[in-house]
Amino acid sequence: MNWIITENNKKINALDIPTVSIDEIKSDVEKMKMRVIGFFGKQEFENVRLYVVMADDKIGKIYVTSSIFPPSVKSYESFTQTIPAFHIFEREFYEEFGIKPLNHPWLKPVRINQDKYPFFEMKGEDIHEVAVGPIHAGVIEPGHFRFMCQGEKVYDLEIMLGYQHRGAEEIFLKNPKYNNRLAESVCGDSVIGYNMAYSQLMELLSDTTISNKAQIIRRIALEMERIAIHIGDMGAIAGDMAYLMGASIFGITRTLVINTMLEISGSRFGRGLINVGGVNFDIDEKMSDKITAMLDDVAKTVDRTTKIMLKTPSCISRMERTGVVSMETAKALGAVGMAARSSGVDIDTRFDFNDKWYTSLDVVKPFKATGDVHSRFKLRYKEIKQSMQIVKKLLAKLKDYKEEPIKTTPNGVISPNSFAISMTEGWRGEIVHIAITGANSELLRYKMKDPSFNNWYMLAMAVRNNGVSDFPLCNKSFNLSYCGNDL
């Protein structure tokens, strides 16, 4: 058998992962009709082992295989030719190990070589270039955007990232102890999502079982993070349309959510809440009532402001049919999370991979969107309402486990020769953490994938045939992560 089958938040014996030829893997992948969630290498003496991880969202299963590249083999036939979603994964693998995907249609750097980056160019008397960044007018992180335009119309946008060389994955390998501080610092607006994925992974590897109470508190925090960021993004979209009342109201309303997180954990962003072994802070009945009351107040304000915006002609005219990405394009690019759902692609790690705390809830899924800025705005609103519903139901479940401890001491030694995957549906989409251990229980490889790694090219597609002035609005409607790409 060419693949070993596993599930989210399960570990397998790394020695049981098949080793097959890259041509066999390519042939299998073309037949499987699944999506790629991992395509990365690990140095093994002189050889490079490539791991390929595919997800079947329909049945909640994960398929893993590998292939060995000896020093004499420096290329293989690109997967991207037939499955475009592999394009960024193959580019990263090539950048790290120098093994070239032959006939890759867009073999550009992911995180290096800014000085000689081979930008796409167009020729013609009416064609001109517009360059933005990497230093921006605001306090956002560095990224360069190169537009090819005819007048105000954008024909192509190329996005160059990689200005931050943080080595986050390597730092995990250098620190043998549990490192929640690092996990929650990888992507500062997804503290809960990243820390939860990391903690679940370390608990798997150390055979540490956490209480039901701690599991529920983590998911309450994850949904509060989603609510807060979505509200803030709705305000940012309003601001880019010069609808300043909406920007102000959403900004103030977001503060109510993150200030409640501050009361729970001592941090507005949830830093220090999650630890390997559980959580550091409890949610008692008094705090539960406070969260519920806050959500009720926030819901009223969000409902009222959203409904006004969606009835305001100036807002509708800016959002509808702006920055459209079709379902077909989203699927082809391997889009994930909110960006995928806004184009009608129904994937969500919380529900697709059998998380009992989500699948046991009777929760209405948001509407199927049509891929424009209006859809991304409205989907945020729907997901806010959905997450509020989830939080309230989880708070009710919490009462059944009020006598349980919030944390346990994790086992100090992790399992040898293990391969483990943890996926968490952050507010942007699936956050994937993968760890491989060696014979002496040491971490040999720690691989992370932010949803933005999949979705940056969605933004490039969204601005085509739009005006240059629509770019800030399109950009805010995705709100992708620079540091999530520049690991």
Buried (B, 14 or more C-beta within 10 A) or exposed (E): EBBBEBBBBEBBEBEEBBEBEBEEBBEBBEEBEBBBBBBBBBEEEEEBBBBBBBBBBEEBBBBBBBBBBEEEEEBBBBBBBEBBBBBBBBBBBBBBBEBBBEEBEBBBBBBEEBEEBEEEEEEEEEEEEBEBBBEEEEEEBBBBBBBBBEEEBBBBBBBBBBBBEEEBBEBBBEEEEBBBEBBBBBBBBBBBBBBBBBBBBBBBBBEBEBBBBBBBBBBBBBBBBBBBBBBBBBBBBBBBBEBEEBBBBBBEBBBBBBEBBBEBBEBBBBBBBBBBBBBBBBBEEEBBEBBBEBBEEBBEBBEEBBEBBBEBEEBBEBBEBBBBBEBEBBBBBBBBBBBBBBBBBEBBBBBBBBBEBBEEBEBEEBEBBBBBBBBBBBBBBBBBBBBBBBBBBBBEBBEEBEEBEBBBEBBEEBBBBBBBBBBBBBBBBBBBBBBBBEEEBEBBBBBBBBBBBBBBBBBBBBBBEBBBEBBBBBBBBBBBBBBBBBB
